Amino acid sequence: MWTNKRLLEKELGSREEAIKEAVKYCEKHDILREFLKLHAGEVLNMLYAEWNLDDAIAFARKEAREDGIEEGKEKNRLEIARRLLAESAAPDFIQKITGLDLETIKNL
């Protein structure tokens, strides 16, 4: 019995094989047999799409997290530059410390 699609995928080596095997299992064990006879292709397509959606969501979350980290780093560099300017640090020194370009520093 396969209740975990990741386990089935690992066991069979690929998602496509895991999905095909799951459909065969259902047909063999009289689970939605008639429905699968008529609609197996549609079911396979929907399952492929679901797994692709899972991957897309995971990827989007990772990208969003990375974007958030970069945004936070940029805000931190700007805050450091503002503080250094308040202490009358030279723009060249601020650029060296923060990595910001001189134009950005001058606009602060």
Contacts in CASP RR format, 6 or more apart in sequence:
PFRMAT RR
TARGET T0000
AUTHOR 0000-0000-0000
METHOD contacts of the structure
MODEL  1
MWTNKRLLEKELGSREEAIKEAVKYCEKHDILREFLKLHAGEVLNMLYAE
WNLDDAIAFARKEAREDGIEEGKEKNRLEIARRLLAESAAPDFIQKITGL
DLETIKNL
2 8 0 8 1.000
2 11 0 8 1.000
2 18 0 8 1.000
2 21 0 8 1.000
2 22 0 8 1.000
2 25 0 8 1.000
5 18 0 8 1.000
5 22 0 8 1.000
5 51 0 8 1.000
8 18 0 8 1.000
8 21 0 8 1.000
8 22 0 8 1.000
9 15 0 8 1.000
9 17 0 8 1.000
9 18 0 8 1.000
11 18 0 8 1.000
12 18 0 8 1.000
12 21 0 8 1.000
15 48 0 8 1.000
15 51 0 8 1.000
16 48 0 8 1.000
19 44 0 8 1.000
19 47 0 8 1.000
19 48 0 8 1.000
19 51 0 8 1.000
20 44 0 8 1.000
22 47 0 8 1.000
23 36 0 8 1.000
23 40 0 8 1.000
23 43 0 8 1.000
23 44 0 8 1.000
25 31 0 8 1.000
26 32 0 8 1.000
26 33 0 8 1.000
26 36 0 8 1.000
27 33 0 8 1.000
27 36 0 8 1.000
27 37 0 8 1.000
27 40 0 8 1.000
36 43 0 8 1.000
77 98 0 8 1.000
77 99 0 8 1.000
77 100 0 8 1.000
78 98 0 8 1.000
78 100 0 8 1.000
78 104 0 8 1.000
78 108 0 8 1.000
80 94 0 8 1.000
80 97 0 8 1.000
80 98 0 8 1.000
81 94 0 8 1.000
81 97 0 8 1.000
81 98 0 8 1.000
81 100 0 8 1.000
81 104 0 8 1.000
81 105 0 8 1.000
81 108 0 8 1.000
82 108 0 8 1.000
84 93 0 8 1.000
84 94 0 8 1.000
84 97 0 8 1.000
84 98 0 8 1.000
85 94 0 8 1.000
85 105 0 8 1.000
85 108 0 8 1.000
91 102 0 8 1.000
91 105 0 8 1.000
91 106 0 8 1.000
92 102 0 8 1.000
94 100 0 8 1.000
94 105 0 8 1.000
95 101 0 8 1.000
95 102 0 8 1.000
95 105 0 8 1.000
98 105 0 8 1.000
END
